[in-house]
Amino acid sequence: MNSRKKSKKFILLLITIAFLCLFIKHRITLYKSKELTFAVEHYFTSSILMNPKLYNIYSLYVKFSDGNIAVIEVYGLENKPPHRQVKYKVFAEKSYAGYWKIKKSVIMS
């Protein structure tokens, strides 16, 4: 019986540590998203929301930005073979807390 309680406590501790690590990682990513280039790079290379993801970003070109809204052109390689070059037009908006959010991305080529 004592062994069972210890294993349950250990599993609960591992789950708590895992959630804490995920929360800290999320907060760091959110903090870094105050910079427009990081937000765009993260969205296109690491985000689970972007499909297809980009393997590499060659360049980011800010076409327009007034501090709250930005239009960016992104050039890069697709993550899936045959890794063709693609160009996206990205529309980003700054939240009330100062974090950049990608509102829309349109493939240009």
C-alpha positions in Angstrom: 0.0 0.0 0.0 2.8 2.4 0.9 4.5 1.8 -2.4 1.3 2.6 -4.3 0.9 6.0 -2.5 4.6 6.8 -3.3 4.1 6.0 -7.0 0.9 8.1 -7.2 2.7 11.1 -5.5 5.6 10.6 -7.9 3.4 10.6 -11.0 1.5 13.6 -9.7 4.8 15.4 -9.2 5.9 14.6 -12.7 2.7 15.8 -14.2 2.9 19.0 -12.2 6.5 19.6 -13.3 5.5 19.0 -17.0 2.7 21.5 -16.8 4.9 24.0 -15.1 7.5 23.6 -17.8 4.9 24.0 -20.6 3.5 27.1 -18.8 7.0 28.7 -18.5 7.7 27.9 -22.2 4.4 29.5 -23.2 5.1 32.7 -21.2 8.6 33.0 -22.7 7.2 32.6 -26.2 4.5 35.2 -25.4 7.1 37.6 -24.0 9.3 37.3 -27.1 6.2 37.8 -29.3 6.4 41.5 -28.5 8.9 41.6 -31.3 7.2 41.4 -34.8 9.9 39.3 -36.4 9.9 36.7 -33.7 6.1 36.4 -33.8 6.2 35.8 -37.6 9.1 33.4 -37.5 7.5 31.4 -34.7 4.2 31.2 -36.4 5.7 30.0 -39.7 8.3 27.6 -38.3 7.0 26.3 -34.9 3.3 26.9 -34.6 0.9 24.0 -34.7 -1.6 26.3 -36.3 0.4 26.9 -39.5 0.0 24.2 -42.2 2.2 23.7 -44.1 5.0 24.9 -42.0 8.2 26.5 -43.4 11.5 24.7 -43.0 13.5 27.9 -43.3 12.7 31.6 -43.7 14.9 33.5 -46.1 13.6 36.9 -45.6 10.9 39.0 -43.9 10.0 42.3 -45.6 7.7 44.7 -43.7 5.5 46.3 -46.3 3.5 48.4 -43.9 3.4 49.0 -40.2 1.8 51.7 -38.1 2.8 50.2 -34.7 -0.5 48.3 -34.3 -1.1 46.7 -37.7 1.6 45.3 -40.0 1.7 43.7 -43.4 4.7 41.5 -44.0 6.0 39.4 -46.9 7.7 36.2 -45.9 10.0 34.1 -48.3 11.0 30.6 -47.3 11.2 26.9 -48.0 8.2 24.6 -47.3 8.8 21.9 -44.6 7.5 19.1 -46.7 9.6 17.7 -49.6 10.3 18.8 -52.3 10.9 22.0 -50.2 9.7 24.4 -52.8 10.2 28.2 -52.3 7.0 30.0 -51.2 6.0 33.6 -50.5 3.3 34.6 -48.0 1.7 37.9 -47.3 1.0 38.1 -43.6 -1.3 40.4 -41.7 -0.4 40.9 -38.1 -2.0 42.9 -35.3 -0.7 44.0 -31.9 -2.8 43.1 -29.0 -3.7 45.4 -26.1 -0.9 43.8 -24.1 1.7 44.5 -26.8 2.0 41.1 -28.3 1.9 40.6 -32.1 -0.7 38.1 -33.3 -0.9 36.8 -36.9 -4.4 37.4 -38.1 -4.1 36.1 -41.6 -1.6 34.6 -44.0 -2.1 34.3 -47.7 0.2 32.3 -50.0 1.4 34.3 -52.9 3.4 31.6 -54.8 
